[in-house]
Amino acid sequence: MTTSSAAVTKTLELPVLQNKGHVFAKETPDVDCLVVHLKYVHCSWNKKGTPEVNYTFYGWFHGANVSECPSYLSENNINTGCNQPYGSLLNRFNDFYTRLVHENQSSEVKKHELKEKVKFNPPTNLTVHYGSDSNLWLNWTQIRSNCVESEVRYRINNGTGSSSRVSIGKQDYCLNLPSQVPYVDCLVVHLKYVHCSWNKKGTPEVNYTFYGWFHGANVSECPSYLSENNINTGCNQPYGSLLNRFNDFYTRLVHENQSSEVKKHELKEKVKFNPPTNLTVHYGSDSNLWLNWTQIRSNCVESEVRYRINNGNWASSRVSIGKQDYCLNLPSRSSLYELQVRSRMGYTCGLSKFWSDWTEPVVWGSNNSMGMKEGLNYNERPCPVREYCHVRQSDSESSDCSTCSVTTDQTDCSVFIPVNESDQSTPCSSSISQF
């Protein structure tokens, strides 16, 4: 007889099918099919368990002859599946038909669309190696590579897995490993050299060769290494032109087959001066305390002064760009003043994020209740005051460095003392940055 499906053009040339017209669809297992590795069509009918009887399986592509299964799969001597030859590579675009038969039971002809039901065997020749670019490379082989898309998954130290899709046609994957080469950090020091270091996380285990160069300049190895226990940990590279910090600076570390990627450093905001020099403090003819210092490139430098009285809390004031002195209003000779200065590149020449270290403190005055500090040099000696001029508290705190005539004991000291010796000295207005 002719099958009931209009899509089937061939007849089953089997006596049992020609003589029996009964269909028991509910009793016959459902068949599911899949193209495996473009080599065969795998069909199975044990999704709900092993059948109770042995079925004969027939499968064919549209337009082909009906044929019984050439290779059964079984469980406990019961047929549960069939591997049917696949034929042409394009067969998956044709309909595939199946039918199960057992004695007087026969399923309806089932049509399968296999275009989207192709399963490859796992890739073969899987290899992994550490590349000369310091990355981990995975390679594999799969048939029909021009048609194949891949997915890689990996995990580190039995942690949570990560996955990545690989483009069609590619059969390799690059895993950017956390660099085993140390991180390099660089800073322009006093506009004299570029200091780079790679021991932030500790002394490296091996000696790296360091290369550093400004954009447009030749690549050069470090001329002056810094080391710890005979292991290179840093380099002082010549700085060159004063404007070099506005150019990109590049670095690379190399050791045998390990090499870091070229790293770009922007040094404009990474300039650190040495502390100011020639720091002096003196009591001026205007009865104010004057602090002076020297720093290179003064027209580009902003400074900060901090001071404290009798070991109290530090107070700080910014000093305008270009100035290298600071005035502290109306000091008290009976108190001990400590002063320090630091500086950095100011905004007029490209602001730096880094301040210099503080200078060593200079001191002035004395504190009879505390006694003299050991190891400190005083720029002014205390002088007894026989006569003084009374000034209101509000005047002593004025910011215009006001003074008055002072009569003393005719020694070489000319001093001014507020009436209540409150130690509430204030910076002179001319010293304070007007930001």
VOGU-3710 file (C-alpha; in Angstrom, 3 decimals, decimal comma):
1> mttssaavtk> 0,000/0,000/0,000  1,026/3,644/-0,338  1,952/5,529/2,842  -0,508/8,097/4,154  1,990/11,009/4,071  1,806/13,021/0,863  5,473/13,928/1,218  6,669/10,330/0,769  7,008/9,278/-2,858  8,214/5,722/-2,297
11> tlelpvlqnk> 6,198/2,733/-1,101  7,360/0,334/1,571  7,966/-2,896/-0,296  7,246/-5,045/2,729  4,452/-7,635/2,839  3,539/-6,838/6,408  2,989/-3,183/5,554  1,060/-3,983/2,429  -1,265/-6,389/4,221  -1,712/-4,530/7,506
21> ghvfaketpd> -3,302/-1,116/7,591  -3,551/-0,671/11,371  -1,642/2,190/12,977  -0,897/2,238/16,721  0,725/5,644/17,124  0,137/5,763/20,869  1,839/2,407/21,422  4,797/2,931/19,107  7,690/4,990/20,572  8,465/8,437/19,245
31> vdclvvhlky> 11,580/8,694/17,072  14,084/11,514/17,422  16,928/12,035/14,929  20,181/13,984/14,807  22,972/14,333/12,245  26,214/13,319/13,956  29,481/14,837/12,702  28,047/14,934/9,147  28,707/11,174/8,993  25,449/9,492/9,934
41> vhcswnkkgt> 21,907/10,146/11,133  21,429/8,897/14,641  17,817/8,066/15,478  16,594/6,785/18,830  13,247/5,714/20,295  14,040/5,085/23,941  13,410/8,572/25,288  10,745/7,166/27,621  12,649/4,004/28,402  13,616/0,792/26,672
51> pevnytfygw> 10,732/-0,506/24,495  9,159/-3,834/25,372  9,607/-5,230/21,846  12,118/-5,032/19,021  11,109/-2,609/16,328  12,345/-2,609/12,774  13,492/0,848/11,770  13,204/2,409/8,324  14,750/5,763/7,429  15,288/7,669/4,178
61> fhganvsecp> 15,895/11,138/2,829  13,376/12,756/0,525  13,692/11,236/-2,949  15,815/8,298/-1,758  14,912/4,630/-1,387  13,384/3,357/1,806  15,885/1,200/3,654  16,029/-0,716/6,902  18,537/0,333/9,523  22,012/-1,009/8,744
71> sylsennint> 23,345/-0,518/12,294  21,090/-0,882/15,322  21,835/0,294/18,841  20,376/-1,854/21,606  19,854/-2,233/25,330  19,353/-5,741/26,743  18,950/-7,101/23,210  16,165/-4,616/22,465  16,670/-2,181/19,604  16,696/1,412/20,891
81> gcnqpygsll> 18,327/3,328/18,046  19,859/3,335/14,617  22,838/4,939/12,896  21,786/5,583/9,324  24,330/6,647/6,655  24,189/10,381/6,074  25,248/10,570/2,441  25,641/13,962/0,804  26,825/16,874/2,988  23,756/18,776/1,884
91> nrfndfytrl> 21,300/16,063/2,936  20,495/17,881/6,160  18,659/20,458/4,052  16,330/17,674/2,810  13,485/16,127/4,813  14,281/12,840/6,493  11,539/10,249/7,096  11,312/7,439/9,633  8,979/4,590/10,513  8,977/1,889/13,183
101> vhenqssevk> 7,420/-1,523/12,541  6,778/-4,534/14,795  4,644/-7,408/13,558  1,187/-5,867/13,181  2,192/-2,518/14,755  3,465/0,297/12,601  4,038/3,971/13,364  3,028/6,690/11,005  5,761/8,019/8,769  7,458/10,881/10,649
111> khelkekvkf> 9,146/13,769/8,885  12,312/15,248/10,434  13,911/18,582/9,509  17,606/18,119/10,211  19,017/21,461/9,067  19,383/22,720/12,632  20,011/19,309/14,173  23,686/18,699/13,532  26,044/17,719/16,343  29,794/17,533/15,889
121> npptnltvhy> 32,114/15,271/17,764  34,343/17,248/20,150  37,313/18,997/18,524  40,524/16,996/18,352  44,247/17,729/18,627  43,646/20,106/21,517  46,915/21,764/22,574  47,818/24,647/24,851  51,090/26,562/24,994  52,562/29,709/26,489
131> gsdsnlwlnw> 53,305/32,043/23,603  56,206/34,405/23,004  53,678/37,234/23,552  53,233/36,072/27,176  49,707/34,830/26,439  48,217/31,347/26,694  47,259/29,897/23,302  44,747/27,083/22,768  44,560/25,272/19,406  42,284/22,521/18,111
141> tqirsncves> 41,010/20,814/14,966  37,428/20,483/13,760  36,058/19,340/10,390  34,502/21,859/8,018  36,293/24,696/9,852  34,943/27,302/7,430  31,447/26,466/8,704  32,225/25,954/12,364  31,858/28,317/15,283  33,493/27,376/18,572
151> evryrinngt> 33,200/28,220/22,233  35,997/28,042/24,792  35,499/27,841/28,500  38,131/27,933/31,206  38,523/28,286/34,919  41,428/29,195/37,173  42,291/27,312/40,362  38,979/25,411/40,282  37,102/28,702/40,438  34,009/29,789/38,551
161> gsssrvsigk> 34,224/29,039/34,842  34,262/31,674/32,108  33,384/31,172/28,456  34,042/32,962/25,165  32,734/32,478/21,639  35,280/32,057/18,834  34,553/33,404/15,376  33,604/31,072/12,519  36,691/29,659/10,846  39,044/30,170/13,792
171> qdyclnlpsq> 40,516/27,199/15,565  42,607/28,925/18,189  42,016/31,048/21,262  44,225/33,487/23,145  43,902/33,843/26,897  45,475/37,015/28,210  47,101/35,818/31,372  47,618/38,122/34,311  51,114/39,302/33,534  53,861/37,510/35,369
181> vpyvdclvvh> 56,053/40,466/34,538  55,933/43,146/37,276  53,970/46,364/36,895  56,097/49,405/36,046  55,378/52,830/37,531  57,263/55,977/36,500  57,742/59,496/37,864  59,734/62,522/36,719  62,072/63,479/39,560  63,128/67,119/39,859
191> lkyvhcswnk> 63,040/67,481/36,056  66,365/65,601/36,005  65,477/61,959/35,359  62,568/59,545/35,002  62,452/57,148/37,915  60,719/53,850/37,093  60,234/51,000/39,542  58,743/47,498/39,387  58,889/46,301/42,975  55,504/47,552/44,160
201> kgtpevnytf> 54,488/43,990/45,058  57,900/43,005/46,331  61,324/42,258/44,929  61,025/40,254/41,667  62,445/36,750/41,554  64,533/37,420/38,448  66,530/40,270/36,936  64,595/42,097/34,251  66,131/44,208/31,523  64,394/47,577/31,363
211> ygwfhganvs> 63,795/49,620/28,221  62,400/53,150/28,310  61,977/55,860/25,708  60,017/59,003/24,960  57,776/59,180/21,917  59,880/59,665/18,808  63,153/58,770/20,547  65,255/55,630/20,241  64,557/52,642/22,456  67,339/52,334/24,996
221> ecpsylsenn> 68,214/50,042/27,873  68,378/51,472/31,374  71,714/53,242/32,017  71,357/53,206/35,812  69,572/50,374/37,602  68,377/50,371/41,214  68,553/47,014/42,964  67,698/45,079/46,087  69,785/42,019/46,952  71,344/42,114/43,463
231> intgcnqpyg> 67,898/42,088/41,810  66,960/45,024/39,583  63,945/46,852/40,998  64,088/50,235/39,275  65,796/52,517/36,800  66,753/56,169/36,607  66,422/57,158/32,962  67,724/60,534/31,690  64,898/63,024/31,340  66,217/65,197/28,509
241> sllnrfndfy> 64,217/68,225/27,395  62,202/70,095/30,025  59,129/69,594/27,855  59,507/65,821/27,607  56,883/65,262/30,274  54,283/66,393/27,762  55,297/63,464/25,506  54,293/59,851/26,048  56,926/57,696/27,734  57,104/53,975/26,953
251> trlvhenqss> 58,548/51,098/28,982  59,088/47,384/28,619  60,558/44,671/30,861  62,246/41,614/29,358  63,630/38,419/30,876  64,511/35,473/28,628  61,193/34,396/27,057  59,102/36,670/29,271  58,307/40,132/28,018  55,764/42,658/29,163
261> evkkhelkek> 53,660/44,542/26,700  54,886/48,026/25,890  53,316/50,304/28,488  52,535/53,950/27,823  53,010/56,467/30,640  51,633/60,004/30,662  54,037/61,991/32,810  52,589/65,498/32,595  50,982/65,216/36,036  53,685/62,965/37,473
271> vkfnpptnlt> 56,488/65,336/38,422  57,968/65,311/41,892  60,453/67,952/43,031  63,134/67,416/45,619  62,347/69,343/48,818  63,176/73,075/48,683  66,685/74,019/49,781  68,348/76,936/51,613  65,502/77,118/54,123  65,994/80,027/56,534
281> vhygsdsnlw> 63,835/81,789/59,081  64,437/85,260/60,531  62,636/87,885/62,523  62,121/90,830/60,206  62,314/94,554/60,782  58,538/94,576/60,373  58,243/92,421/63,534  57,099/89,427/61,510  58,695/86,024/61,075  59,992/85,450/57,568
291> lnwtqirsnc> 60,676/82,049/55,998  62,715/81,831/52,782  63,698/78,919/50,552  64,917/78,012/47,080  63,288/75,789/44,486  64,111/75,297/40,793  61,806/76,674/38,119  60,335/79,110/40,622  58,055/80,659/37,996  56,293/77,288/37,694
301> vesevryrin> 56,280/76,239/41,340  53,591/76,541/43,969  54,543/75,909/47,579  52,892/75,029/50,848  54,129/76,033/54,291  53,127/74,388/57,502  54,019/75,468/61,004  53,184/74,647/64,566  53,672/76,411/67,873  54,905/74,642/70,993
311> ngnwassrvs> 54,429/71,205/69,425  50,745/71,922/68,810  48,751/71,021/65,730  50,141/71,887/62,326  48,608/74,795/60,386  49,271/75,108/56,667  49,052/77,797/54,007  49,500/77,745/50,243  52,000/80,165/48,743  51,356/81,725/45,347
321> igkqdyclnl> 53,198/80,463/42,272  56,553/82,187/41,905  56,954/83,183/45,580  59,673/81,642/47,687  59,060/83,331/51,012  56,411/83,304/53,693  55,503/85,783/56,421  54,126/84,714/59,788  52,369/87,603/61,551  53,598/88,901/64,892
331> psrsslyelq> 55,269/85,910/66,517  55,788/85,508/70,229  59,371/85,028/71,366  58,282/82,996/74,349  56,954/80,268/72,020  58,706/77,718/69,872  57,893/77,813/66,139  58,617/74,962/63,744  58,231/75,537/60,006  58,451/73,314/56,927
341> vrsrmgytcg> 57,951/73,796/53,182  57,082/71,559/50,263  56,463/72,376/46,609  55,067/71,039/43,360  54,700/71,984/39,718  51,923/74,580/39,505  49,048/74,916/37,102  50,808/77,573/35,016  53,231/74,939/33,755  50,995/71,880/33,897
351> lskfwsdwte> 49,853/70,942/37,393  51,456/67,890/38,976  49,660/65,539/41,368  52,795/65,048/43,407  54,182/67,301/46,120  57,793/67,173/47,132  58,588/65,766/50,543  58,544/68,268/53,390  61,802/69,956/54,229  63,438/69,294/57,551
361> pvvwgsnnsm> 61,880/71,739/60,037  63,504/75,026/60,933  62,745/76,518/64,338  62,573/79,921/65,924  61,837/81,150/69,432  61,805/79,331/72,725  59,372/77,935/75,242  60,499/78,483/78,794  57,801/76,220/80,148  58,943/73,375/77,876
371> gmkeglnyne> 62,648/73,921/77,892  64,867/73,952/74,817  64,578/71,142/72,264  67,664/69,062/71,858  69,248/68,827/68,430  67,509/71,911/66,989  69,346/74,964/65,724  67,792/78,334/66,368  68,102/81,163/63,924  67,335/83,832/66,543
381> rpcpvreych> 68,317/83,997/70,182  65,729/85,044/72,796  66,033/88,657/74,012  64,533/90,040/77,223  62,015/92,815/76,695  62,010/95,747/79,091  59,397/97,852/77,377  56,796/97,012/74,767  53,879/98,559/73,005  50,334/97,460/73,847
391> vrqsdsessd> 48,292/96,236/70,908  44,682/95,157/71,026  44,033/91,488/70,349  42,136/92,369/67,188  45,188/94,276/65,945  47,580/91,473/66,751  45,555/89,205/64,496  45,364/91,637/61,613  46,559/90,336/58,259  48,425/93,430/57,067
401> cstcsvttdq> 51,603/92,792/59,101  51,092/96,045/61,043  53,916/97,112/63,353  54,575/99,673/66,007  57,582/101,387/67,513  59,136/99,252/70,201  61,379/100,409/72,990  63,673/97,736/74,320  66,616/97,539/76,664  68,916/98,978/73,943
411> tdcsvfipvn> 70,236/95,541/73,046  70,497/94,477/69,419  67,101/92,783/69,609  64,059/94,615/68,360  60,932/92,691/69,242  57,209/92,942/69,328  55,093/91,017/71,800  51,278/90,951/71,851  49,821/92,035/75,162  48,409/88,675/76,219
421> esdqstpcss> 51,076/86,443/74,612  48,265/84,357/73,100  50,488/82,737/70,427  47,763/83,337/67,859  50,147/84,214/65,053  48,662/84,502/61,581  50,166/84,453/58,098  50,829/87,811/56,528  48,416/88,561/53,701  51,208/88,919/51,190
431> sisqf> 52,249/85,323/51,754  48,920/83,636/51,201  47,951/82,206/47,845  45,007/84,055/46,345  43,429/80,936/44,796
//
